[in-house]
């Protein structure tokens, strides 16, 4: 059962990465210093389309995996 929980933790981590990538691509996440904020904004402007699609795809796949994994864990208990 511990291996299953490690797998669930990895799936949750990848879900968080997908959500973070999507939010960064949308410009909803800002950085500390003005210099790093300007560099991040330039990178985001150049790569927003593929980052948004990749973030959505990763988040959607990981959400399905997490839901199915939790369902399997709950069925295993009962």
MORAKA-V383489 format. One record per backbone hydrogen bond with DSSP energy under -1.0 kcal/mol. NH is the residue of the N-H (numbers start at 0). CO is the residue of the C=O. Records with the same first field share a line. If there is no record, write none. Layout:
NH: CO ; CO
This chain:
4: 0
5: 1
6: 2
7: 3
8: 4
9: 5
10: 6
11: 7
12: 8
13: 9
14: 10
15: 11
16: 12
17: 13
18: 14
19: 15
20: 16
21: 17
22: 18
23: 19
24: 20
25: 21
27: 22
36: 32
37: 33
38: 34
39: 35
40: 36
41: 37
42: 38
43: 39
44: 40
45: 41
46: 42
50: 46
51: 47
52: 48
53: 49
54: 50
55: 51
56: 52
57: 53
58: 54
59: 55
60: 56
61: 57
62: 58
63: 59
64: 60
65: 61
66: 62
67: 63
68: 64
69: 65
70: 66
71: 67
72: 68
73: 69
74: 70
75: 71
76: 72
77: 73
